């Protein structure tokens, strides 16, 4: 498992988290794991409850913000709030990291981050956020 930096406080995992990854995350200053995988996405996948138990046993906080097909406003706000409230770095993950990177970009844009800077950060991490570029806008509510 590899972690890639999206910003100074946010890392994205390029695959499903294993127990060894949790120790690595903690060593990198991660205090919160955000799981973006819905339960039952693929056979043999750990459930959100199973992953939460492992994360908490490793001494880390956990949040489940499942994203299947749509990046709804409530999910974007949930990640925005989780990122703001975290006391250390945050590790977000899904199956490949793409959905998590999209959700991160939408949450950061909602908070006013520059879309070009978000795209550059995502590209450095190996992700292309151009498919969601038109939705990278500050909050209007």
Helices and strands as residue ranges (DSSP letters): E 3-7, E 10-13, H 19-27, E 30-35, H 48-57, E 61-64, H 73-85, E 89-93, H 98-110, H 115-124, G 130-135
